[in-house]
Amino acid sequence: MPIWKRNLIICWFGMFVTNVGMSQLAPVLPLYIKQLGVDNTALIEQISGITFGVTFIISAIFSPVWGKAADKFGRKPMLLRASLGMAIVICCMGFVQNAYELIGLRVLQGVITGYATACTTLIATQTDKEHAGWALGTLSTASIGGSLLGPMIGGYIGENLGLQNVFFITGTLLLIAFIITALFVKESFTLQDKKVLSVKEIWATIPNKSLIIILFVTFFILTLALYSVEPIITVYVTQLSGDTSHAALLAGMAFSASGLANIIAAPRLGKISDKIGAQKVMLTALVVAGILFILQAFVKNPWQLIGLRFLLGLSAAGLIPSVNILVKRITPDSLTGRVFGFTMSAGYLGVFGGSVLGGQVAALFGIRYVFFITSALLLINAVWVYLKVFKTLSLKEEAFYKM
């Protein structure tokens, strides 16, 4: 097996588990916080929101820091640091005595993250050009799949094995990821003795700054769109079915349908990106996703919603690989880690922003407006991509692919 493919398999497992660890708390947080001694319902909701969101905000701040370290010291050391650190921190969450200790550990989890950034950089720089799209597409399924399936996995473990075991099982899987990474991941990397460039100096070396900005914004809007329904999906399913007995299960299915579809479609769309150009796949995916969000506002029952969420996952699967392929192609290898770090920061901010946006819009205007506003953001982004990315790269495609 080629080294890049073996690295991909190990990184996929590690990234999937890492993203499950980031998101699996969502359904069990209120129950766990109540178990820790908080009885006031309003306070439980407030602490749950802070505890879930703080990890993503802190991760957005520290992703570029770990990207910088990956460019200087190598990507494998960052994989080992993040997987072992998160394994310890998440296991410790099972032993906390109060909600404030839990919040502190979630903050620490955000600080030591960086596994996804190092994985993406390693695969992007170690994979040959003709397989890069397929490899990055496959890797992206671990990120989105882990994030979207995490709540269902966490909820299942919490309900059947106990709330504390959510943390112990996830921590054990991360420890396994650390061990197999240490044993089997291979990286060709020369330690950088030269001065590490500042953000300003890096920005000056990037050849197409407007394209990088558009890619960051696209990544942010994609994750915002996927997570905008998280605060309202259970309520929406209840409204559609008129029955609360299976609302949690149907809501979990609706939310996770996108993750399943992403796992199925992303490698194939990544391969298509290699053949026809990532900008074409990106534009098509944005338009289709925008239309699918509008349709979700008019469904009549939960099964229609689940079907549309699955189709949304298929279209969204074309976006992350396309963003990563274009970032790789316009960024020098020596700076790839830091630029991917900023891309991951945009994604983490999108997760947090989507959760906040969905809840606020639903409260002010109604649940269906969450889908309308999210759709508008995707379609506006599609117009921007068409004008600034698609037309530019289609005209200069041959020269661009030689960069």
RAPETA-V435938 format. One record per residue. N is the residue number from 1. RES is the residue in one small letter. SS is DSSP state (@ for helix, = for strand, . for the rest). BURIAL is 1 if it has 24 or more other ideal C-beta (glycine too) atoms within 12 Angstrom, else 0. Layout:
BEGIN
[[N:RES:SS:BURIAL] [N:RES:SS:BURIAL]]
END
This chain:
BEGIN
[[1:m:.:0] [2:p:.:0] [3:i:@:0] [4:w:@:1] [5:k:@:0] [6:r:@:1] [7:n:@:1] [8:l:@:1] [9:i:@:1] [10:i:@:1] [11:c:@:1] [12:w:@:1] [13:f:@:1] [14:g:@:1] [15:m:@:1] [16:f:@:1] [17:v:@:1] [18:t:@:1] [19:n:@:1] [20:v:@:1] [21:g:@:1] [22:m:@:1] [23:s:@:1] [24:q:.:1] [25:l:.:1] [26:a:.:1] [27:p:.:1] [28:v:.:1] [29:l:@:1] [30:p:@:1] [31:l:@:0] [32:y:@:1] [33:i:@:1] [34:k:@:0] [35:q:@:0] [36:l:.:1] [37:g:.:0] [38:v:.:1] [39:d:.:0] [40:n:.:0] [41:t:@:0] [42:a:@:0] [43:l:@:0] [44:i:@:0] [45:e:@:0] [46:q:@:0] [47:i:@:1] [48:s:@:1] [49:g:@:1] [50:i:@:1] [51:t:@:1] [52:f:@:1] [53:g:@:1] [54:v:@:1] [55:t:@:1] [56:f:@:1] [57:i:@:1] [58:i:@:1] [59:s:@:1] [60:a:@:1] [61:i:@:1] [62:f:@:1] [63:s:@:1] [64:p:@:1] [65:v:@:1] [66:w:@:1] [67:g:@:1] [68:k:@:1] [69:a:@:1] [70:a:@:1] [71:d:@:1] [72:k:@:1] [73:f:@:1] [74:g:.:1] [75:r:@:1] [76:k:@:1] [77:p:@:1] [78:m:@:1] [79:l:@:1] [80:l:@:1] [81:r:@:1] [82:a:@:1] [83:s:@:1] [84:l:@:1] [85:g:@:1] [86:m:@:1] [87:a:@:1] [88:i:@:1] [89:v:@:1] [90:i:@:1] [91:c:@:1] [92:c:@:1] [93:m:@:1] [94:g:.:1] [95:f:.:0] [96:v:.:1] [97:q:.:0] [98:n:.:0] [99:a:@:1] [100:y:@:0] [101:e:@:0] [102:l:@:1] [103:i:@:1] [104:g:@:0] [105:l:@:1] [106:r:@:1] [107:v:@:1] [108:l:@:1] [109:q:@:1] [110:g:@:1] [111:v:@:1] [112:i:@:1] [113:t:.:1] [114:g:.:1] [115:y:@:1] [116:a:@:1] [117:t:@:1] [118:a:@:1] [119:c:@:1] [120:t:@:1] [121:t:@:1] [122:l:@:1] [123:i:@:1] [124:a:@:1] [125:t:@:1] [126:q:@:1] [127:t:.:1] [128:d:.:0] [129:k:@:0] [130:e:@:0] [131:h:@:1] [132:a:@:1] [133:g:@:1] [134:w:@:1] [135:a:@:1] [136:l:@:1] [137:g:@:1] [138:t:@:1] [139:l:@:1] [140:s:@:1] [141:t:@:1] [142:a:@:1] [143:s:@:1] [144:i:@:1] [145:g:@:1] [146:g:@:1] [147:s:@:1] [148:l:@:1] [149:l:@:1] [150:g:@:1] [151:p:@:1] [152:m:@:1] [153:i:@:1] [154:g:@:1] [155:g:@:1] [156:y:@:1] [157:i:@:1] [158:g:@:1] [159:e:@:0] [160:n:@:0] [161:l:@:0] [162:g:.:0] [163:l:@:1] [164:q:@:1] [165:n:@:1] [166:v:@:1] [167:f:@:1] [168:f:@:1] [169:i:@:1] [170:t:@:1] [171:g:@:1] [172:t:@:1] [173:l:@:1] [174:l:@:1] [175:l:@:1] [176:i:@:1] [177:a:@:1] [178:f:@:1] [179:i:@:0] [180:i:@:1] [181:t:@:1] [182:a:@:0] [183:l:@:0] [184:f:@:1] [185:v:.:1] [186:k:.:1] [187:e:.:1] [188:s:.:0] [189:f:.:1] [190:t:.:0] [191:l:.:0] [192:q:.:0] [193:d:.:0] [194:k:.:0] [195:k:.:0] [196:v:.:0] [197:l:.:0] [198:s:.:0] [199:v:@:0] [200:k:@:0] [201:e:@:0] [202:i:@:1] [203:w:@:0] [204:a:@:0] [205:t:@:0] [206:i:.:1] [207:p:.:0] [208:n:.:1] [209:k:@:0] [210:s:@:0] [211:l:@:1] [212:i:@:1] [213:i:@:1] [214:i:@:1] [215:l:@:1] [216:f:@:1] [217:v:@:1] [218:t:@:1] [219:f:@:1] [220:f:@:1] [221:i:@:1] [222:l:@:1] [223:t:@:1] [224:l:@:1] [225:a:@:1] [226:l:@:1] [227:y:@:1] [228:s:.:1] [229:v:.:1] [230:e:.:1] [231:p:.:1] [232:i:.:1] [233:i:@:1] [234:t:@:1] [235:v:@:1] [236:y:@:1] [237:v:@:1] [238:t:@:1] [239:q:@:1] [240:l:@:1] [241:s:@:1] [242:g:.:0] [243:d:.:0] [244:t:.:0] [245:s:.:0] [246:h:.:0] [247:a:@:0] [248:a:@:1] [249:l:@:1] [250:l:@:1] [251:a:@:1] [252:g:@:1] [253:m:@:1] [254:a:@:1] [255:f:@:1] [256:s:@:1] [257:a:@:1] [258:s:@:1] [259:g:@:1] [260:l:@:1] [261:a:@:1] [262:n:@:1] [263:i:@:1] [264:i:@:0] [265:a:@:1] [266:a:@:1] [267:p:@:1] [268:r:@:1] [269:l:@:1] [270:g:@:1] [271:k:@:1] [272:i:@:1] [273:s:@:1] [274:d:@:1] [275:k:@:0] [276:i:@:1] [277:g:.:1] [278:a:@:1] [279:q:@:1] [280:k:@:1] [281:v:@:1] [282:m:@:1] [283:l:@:1] [284:t:@:1] [285:a:@:1] [286:l:@:1] [287:v:@:1] [288:v:@:1] [289:a:@:1] [290:g:@:1] [291:i:@:1] [292:l:@:1] [293:f:@:1] [294:i:@:1] [295:l:@:1] [296:q:@:1] [297:a:.:1] [298:f:.:0] [299:v:.:1] [300:k:.:0] [301:n:.:0] [302:p:@:1] [303:w:@:0] [304:q:@:1] [305:l:@:1] [306:i:@:1] [307:g:@:0] [308:l:@:1] [309:r:@:1] [310:f:@:1] [311:l:@:1] [312:l:@:1] [313:g:@:1] [314:l:@:1] [315:s:@:1] [316:a:@:1] [317:a:@:1] [318:g:@:1] [319:l:@:1] [320:i:@:1] [321:p:@:1] [322:s:@:1] [323:v:@:1] [324:n:@:1] [325:i:@:1] [326:l:@:1] [327:v:@:1] [328:k:@:1] [329:r:@:1] [330:i:@:1] [331:t:.:1] [332:p:.:0] [333:d:@:1] [334:s:@:1] [335:l:@:1] [336:t:@:1] [337:g:@:1] [338:r:@:1] [339:v:@:1] [340:f:@:1] [341:g:@:1] [342:f:@:1] [343:t:@:1] [344:m:@:1] [345:s:@:1] [346:a:@:1] [347:g:@:1] [348:y:@:1] [349:l:@:1] [350:g:@:1] [351:v:@:1] [352:f:@:1] [353:g:@:1] [354:g:@:1] [355:s:@:1] [356:v:@:1] [357:l:@:1] [358:g:@:1] [359:g:@:1] [360:q:@:0] [361:v:@:1] [362:a:@:1] [363:a:@:0] [364:l:@:0] [365:f:@:0] [366:g:.:0] [367:i:@:1] [368:r:@:1] [369:y:@:1] [370:v:@:1] [371:f:@:1] [372:f:@:1] [373:i:@:1] [374:t:@:1] [375:s:@:1] [376:a:@:1] [377:l:@:1] [378:l:@:1] [379:l:@:1] [380:i:@:0] [381:n:@:1] [382:a:@:1] [383:v:@:0] [384:w:@:1] [385:v:@:1] [386:y:@:1] [387:l:@:0] [388:k:@:1] [389:v:@:1] [390:f:@:1] [391:k:@:0] [392:t:@:1] [393:l:@:1] [394:s:@:0] [395:l:@:0] [396:k:.:0] [397:e:@:0] [398:e:@:0] [399:a:@:0] [400:f:@:0] [401:y:@:1] [402:k:.:0] [403:m:.:0]]
END
